[in-house]
Amino acid sequence: MKQKGLLIGIIGIISVVLVISFLYFNNNRSEKNDQAAPSYESLQPDADEEIVDDQEEPPKEETDILTLVKEVYSLAEKGKVPQTSFIAGQTKLEEIQELWGEPQTIDNTSIGDFMVYPDHDVTIGIKDQLAFDIRSNASSLTGIHLDDIKNTLGEPDEVRYYQDKNVNQTILIYQVNSTFQLKWILPKPTEQEPNPTVHHINVVTGIQKSVDEDESLSLDKKIGQMIFAGISGTKMNSNMNNLITKYHVGGIIFNGDNLVSPKQTVTYLNKIKQANQGNIPLFFGVDQEGGRISKLPGGLIDFPTNLEIGSRNDPSLSFEIGTVLGKELHAFGFNVNFAPVLDVNSNPDNPVIGNRSFSSNPEIVSRLGIQTMKGLQSQSIVSAVKHFPGHGDTQVDSHLELPKVNKTRAELENLELIPFRQAVKEGVDMVMIGHILVPALDKTFPSSMSKPIITDILRKQLGFNGVVITDDFFMKAITNDYEIGEAAIQSIKAGSDIVMVAHDYNKVIEVHTAIKNAVTNGEISEKRIDESIERILQLKEKYKLNDSPVQPVNVDVLNQEIEQVLSR
């Protein structure tokens, strides 16, 4: 028994030793394996283990694009574009010419001279011997898509649109700091190409700064730019000369009694341009809607009314009509058309709109009106759509008294505002505000003097960043209840950029004086004036306005084009 017990004890001791040795050996092996590279088998999941993919790294090409977007933004913060050492707002003309020599071409515009250096893929805007706008169309930028910009930098501070017969562009504007703006210019997205690539970029010091620092643009001149003045007579006179040389009005509207013949019209307009030499180029506007509102003289063939065009509901026809209207206006020397009418013809008793509207259906009004607008724009004519927020459901003529629209906000959203909302999306440059009292939106002021309507709805809700112009403040809808100067001040405070005074030289002077007094006494800040000046100058620059004389009009050629369109 003693031997048996001893044997069991020895076996127990050996077992303990073996267990300790086994544990020690395995622990050592595990530590070594932790340090070694894992085997392929060790990376495979068990049959019942859930497979979770780690997020893949973006392709190197995509990473490079995003890095380039960030680099462009970073350079813009310093006033630069890629591959160029020049700085917007700092580099002088002589420095550019010393390094790069004379440009291949120079484009002279109302806001500065643009020097084109195609060998460097750069265009530089010069004003007062200083670079204020540096543009790059370097080939490296063409690999950047719309989504790359927004995904990297977020939504832009502002989106604008530009269209002429050659391009249809979207402009994304980022205010990178208090001094510089970065603009990305791309083709406008379409169904076929929803994510276009960059065409070029601009880094600018901002129109606001150039307005503030330009000593030649006095307060008088700024206020003048905010007035669209009517004229009297059929030829140049002292009053017209004063409006241009003393009060520096920014635009002239021609009424029917100013237009006798093509020769007289062109002569008159050329005399005005000659008197304006050295000043900011003028807007020349007229109501050439087609139908019963056609002001141009000389036996031009009449277009059908908009209501007749609306009954055909053919967008391509509307574009062609807009295009030919634009050719008419361009031939006579005009650059602004107060058309098309985007009012919805919802009230058969309306005494002023009627067949000037395309339809009682807001979708048809939108579709045809916008194509007419684009036809005008294709001929470098500014299209001023009207009469916001909608004149279609009124029973009185605003030339005689103030119309009133008793609709709820929801009703307006579902009818009157539809065409204007769509026009903003499609790149309208100028919106005319009507004289209409809409108590649901503003119980106190008519739309042309209403901040809730101009600033809150048109600017903020609909996103319009272009030029707001009022209907004629000489109409009785205004003058029955307000002094014209008082009304103009309230309109500017509400958000208007241009006040129209289409009749009476003395009333134009009254408005100019009232606005100046309001700025002088602090009722309107000069900063508020500069906001409008920025928009006005940008629009004049966009359409390359100038004071070049107009050539004689060939009415026969225009009539042939009209006949060709109407024969469809």
Buried (B, 14 or more C-beta within 10 A) or exposed (E): EEEEEEEEEEEEEEEEEEEEEEEEEEEEEEEEEEEEEEEEEEEEEEEEEEEEEEEEEEEEEEEEBBEBBEEBBEBBEBBBBBEBEBBBBBBBBEBBEEEBEEBEEEEEBBBBBBBBBEEBBBBBBBBEEBBBBBBBBBEBBEEBBBEBBBEBBEEBEBEBBBBBEEEBBBBBBBEBEEBBBBBBBBBBEEEEEEEBBBBBBBBBBBBBBBBEBBEEBEEEBBBBBBBBBBBEEBEBBEBBBBBBEEBBBBBBBBBEEBBBBBEBBBBBBBBBBEBBEEBBBBBBBBBBBBBEBBBBBBEBBEBBBBBEBBEEBBBEBBBBBBBBBBBBBBBBBBBBBBBBBBBBBBBEEBBBBBBBBBBBBBEBBBBBBBBBBBBBBBBBBBBBBBBBBBBBBBEBBBBEBBBBBEBEEEBBBEBBBBBBBBBBBBBBBBBBBBBBBBEBBBEEBBBBBBBBBBBBBBBEEBEBBBBBBBBBBBBBBBBEEBEBBBBBBBBBBBBBBBBBBBBBBEBBBBBBEBBBEBBEEEBBEBEBBBBBBBBBBBBBBBBBBBBEEBEEBEBEEBBEBBEEBBEE
